[in-house]
Amino acid sequence: MRHKLLSLERMGDRAIPSFQEETFGKWGREEEESFSQKRRRMAALLQEGIQKELTQRQKDCFRKYYFQKQSQEEIARELGITVPTVSRHLKKARSRLQQIARYGDF
């Protein structure tokens, strides 16, 4: 299962379309900019978290799975580890990044 929770780069203007249509139609320009600023801040916070808070193996698995869209099986084969190990690395990386996001007021 792909986890789209942390996929901010791919969100673009399509992020939660019904939310945007319903909300931005009611919001003024200032609120829309505030939402965009928060999204950019979250993306920067996650990028910094990936660089500074994850182990090298977690970074490798995370980048290959979310940004290069490789399957867990492909990652396991490429890194010479088992699929459950890839799954554990992804789970720990997501957990750590969620903690960072929580402390960043998101």
C-alpha positions in Angstrom: 0.0 0.0 0.0 1.4 3.4 -0.9 1.3 6.0 1.8 0.5 9.4 0.4 0.6 11.1 3.7 4.2 12.3 3.3 4.1 12.8 -0.5 4.0 16.6 -0.5 6.1 17.0 -3.6 3.5 15.2 -5.7 0.5 17.1 -4.2 0.9 20.3 -6.2 -2.4 22.1 -6.8 -4.2 18.8 -6.8 -3.9 18.4 -3.1 -7.2 17.5 -1.6 -9.2 18.9 -4.5 -12.6 19.0 -2.8 -11.1 20.7 0.2 -9.4 23.3 -2.0 -12.6 24.0 -4.0 -14.8 24.2 -1.0 -12.3 26.2 1.2 -10.5 28.4 -1.2 -13.8 29.5 -2.8 -14.7 30.9 0.6 -11.3 32.1 1.7 -9.7 35.3 0.6 -6.3 35.5 -1.0 -4.6 35.9 2.4 -5.9 32.6 3.7 -4.9 30.8 0.5 -1.4 32.2 0.8 -1.2 31.1 4.4 -2.2 27.6 3.5 0.5 27.5 0.8 3.1 28.9 3.2 2.3 26.1 5.7 2.6 23.5 3.0 6.0 24.9 1.9 7.1 25.0 5.6 6.0 21.4 6.1 7.8 20.3 2.9 11.0 22.0 4.2 10.6 20.5 7.6 10.2 17.0 6.2 13.2 17.4 3.9 15.3 18.5 6.8 14.0 15.6 8.9 14.9 13.1 6.2 18.4 14.5 6.0 19.1 14.9 9.7 16.9 12.4 11.6 16.8 9.2 9.6 19.4 6.5 9.4 21.1 6.0 6.0 19.1 2.8 5.4 15.8 4.5 6.3 16.7 7.4 3.9 17.5 4.9 1.1 14.2 3.0 1.6 12.1 6.1 2.1 13.5 7.9 -1.0 13.2 4.8 -3.2 9.6 4.0 -2.1 8.1 7.5 -2.0 10.1 9.5 -4.5 11.3 6.9 -7.0 8.1 4.9 -6.6 9.8 1.5 -6.3 8.0 -1.4 -4.6 9.2 -2.8 -1.4 10.3 -5.9 -3.3 12.4 -3.9 -5.7 14.0 -2.0 -2.8 14.8 -5.2 -0.9 16.4 -6.8 -4.0 18.4 -3.7 -4.7 19.7 -3.3 -1.1 20.1 -7.0 -0.4 17.7 -7.0 2.5 14.3 -8.7 3.1 11.0 -7.2 2.3 9.9 -7.2 6.0 13.1 -5.2 6.8 12.3 -2.6 4.1 8.8 -2.4 5.6 10.3 -1.8 9.1 12.6 0.9 7.8 9.7 2.7 6.1 7.5 2.4 9.2 10.3 3.8 11.5 11.0 6.6 9.0 7.3 7.6 8.8 7.0 7.5 12.6 10.0 9.7 13.0 8.8 12.2 10.4 5.4 12.3 12.0 7.0 13.1 15.3 8.9 15.9 13.7 5.8 17.3 12.0 3.9 17.1 15.3 6.6 19.2 17.0 6.6 21.6 14.1 2.9 22.4 14.9 1.4 20.5 12.0 
